[in-house]
Amino acid sequence: EKNGREATGLADLSLPREATIDPFSGEPLRLKHTDEGWIVYTVMENGVDDGGDFKGLKDYGLAPPKWRATE
């Protein structure tokens, strides 16, 4: 909203750097844009980017409702 357009990445959000770092990998949090909105996630303890797959806690983060479903 501040920039008059949707964010294209974490840098557009003006967050402190430490808020954008994955605590498990030390790399930037992962981002994935879907038709329903953004998925922002960490690779969790296995250190593998599972594409924002929250089922079985492979990854963990914030996402639109459709993507948050777990089994």
Order of alpha helices (4+ residues) and beta strands (2+ residues): beta-beta-beta-alpha
